[in-house]
Amino acid sequence: MNNPKSIYKVIFLNQGRVYELYARSVFQGNMYGFVEVEELIFGEKSSLLVNPAEEKLQGEFSGVRRTFIPLHSVIRIDEVEKEGVSKIREKGEAGDNIAFLPNVSYPPSGKTKD
């Protein structure tokens, strides 16, 4: 079980973009092949500074109690001391040190094409 004070940074790939979210609860749930992420954390609403990227994410996840991320889309999950700024980056953006494995698909019979 997660420590109630734990904060997790979840980085995953979604529709060609790299999402970085912060949450209080991350676990392997009952739905096979998915990671469950609950209690998403976004910046303080009373803050004077407004971050458009985080606002976009907050709008996208508005009303979401729990999100299920396909296991093969997860790049990294870290337990961190405090939350940072949630964001969406383009894959391969400058300063991005994420390498993607080639996606190889096989026909259902397991035989490769000659």
Beta strands, then each sheet from edge to edge (+ up, - down):
strand 1: 7-14
strand 2: 17-28
strand 3: 34-41
strand 4: 66-70
strand 5: 74-80
strand 6: 87-90
sheet 1: 4+ 3- 2+ 1- 5+
sheet 2: 4+ 3- 2+ 6-
end
